[in-house]
Amino acid sequence: MAAERFKVVALVAVVMCLCSADRVVMSVVVVPLASKNGWTTSFLGIVQSSFLWGYMCSSVIGGALVDKHGGRKVLAIGAALWSLATLFTPWAAIHSTNGLLAVRVFFGLAEGVALPSMNNILSRWFPTNERATAVGISMGGFQLGNVLGLVVTPLAISSVGISGPFILFTFLGFLWLVTWAYRVPNDPQESTCISKSELKLIQAGKSDPCQSKGKLPPLSLLFSKMPTWAIIFANITNNWGYFVLLSWMPVYFNTVFGVKLKEAAWFSAVPWGTMAVSGYIAGAMSDYLIKSGYSITSIRKITQSIGFIGPGTALLGLNYAMSPAVAAVFMTMGLSLSSFSQAGFLLNMHDIAPQYAGFLQGISNSAGTVAAIVSTIATGMFVQWLGSFQAFLTLTASLYFAATIFWNLYATGERVF
């Protein structure tokens, strides 16, 4: 019989899958919407980024709520609200552009709590030397959500219409919510299903408390330490590159290579699928090396370096791709290696600030979201202005390389707060 903590991480992976799929639906749907409404490439970037406006605003508040109330309740409320926003998106798109932007902002507000909640739940249910693997499984679900959204959305549109994928993912969201509410307690100590041996293993593997009882650290103290800035800069870089690829790859394959919507979705989906696998490998490798005696600091630096140098190199190669197949290979390589960030900065918040990890993640996510907004809009402007993706891909690659240097100079796996 499966251990209770693995049942929990399976449900977390499912909701992260839906969280991602609900986002990706829009990156596919905007292609027919832009054609129908006569949107320019620049305005398409604004529509794509509107989700991030709300996401930016809720990250810090959501992180603080997670630290105070735990991830279980906050994640459930967030999933309910983003599922409702998903349901109303096609209605808003038909009736009003401003209405569509408003619904997408609300959608972003609800999804802003997902990552802090995920990390909080996993820190409660897993010992330190299994946490990277648990994050790898959960984020694997997130990446598979990209695949699910990219593949299912064109099929649902062709058979049901634009509203099809939104209705489908809303239903799945509420189905998950019912299961979560009745199956998962906030803490393993509250579980009636967990064995005594598993509970002992979890408790023995924790070196730090994971609750701050609602107290927030002084911001002046938080910002005075360079490891904080290493996490923030890493989040900025990761989100900048991630959302360029997430929001624009269907458009990239469609405009650069003339690939039709269904085929463009498939070309875009394959790299995300491999990212799910490589993220799990990164987490398992990280946990294995820590159990073998390597320092947490060295492991975080190695995995994060792979997570930045890999996609930076791949984006430079993408500039020279002469066919959609070659472009897909470079994208697959870049996204696969970028998943090593999940065992880098994404875990590092609990390393340096276990009591305030949700709040710190909220701050870094907000900074990263600003970067994602800028990159998503700027990609559209660059492409419209210069007529190609090449300049912006090179700029993004340069940011990856600079962030690698900064991370290795200032990151640490030791507790700071």
ZIDADA-V307235 format. One line per field, one symbol per residue. psi: psi as a letter, one per 20 degrees, with the letter a starting at -180 (. if undefined). A space follows every 50 residues. Layout:
psi->???
This chain:
psi->pqqhhhhghghghghhghggghghghhghhghggggikqrhghhhgghih hhghghhigggggghghgiqhggggggghgghhghghighghhhhpghhg gghhghghghiiigghgghgghhhiqrhjihhgghggghggghhhggggh ghghghghhhahighggghgghghgggggghihprhqhhipiiqqhhggg gghhjpiqqjqjkipqqphhggiiphhghggghggggghggghggghigh gghghgikprgghhgghhhghhghhgghhgggghgghghghiiqqhghgh gghhggighghgghhghhhjpiqhgghhgggggghghhiihhjdhhhhgh ghmhhkhgghhgghhgghhghggghgghggggghgijrigghhgghghgg hghgggghhiqqjqph.
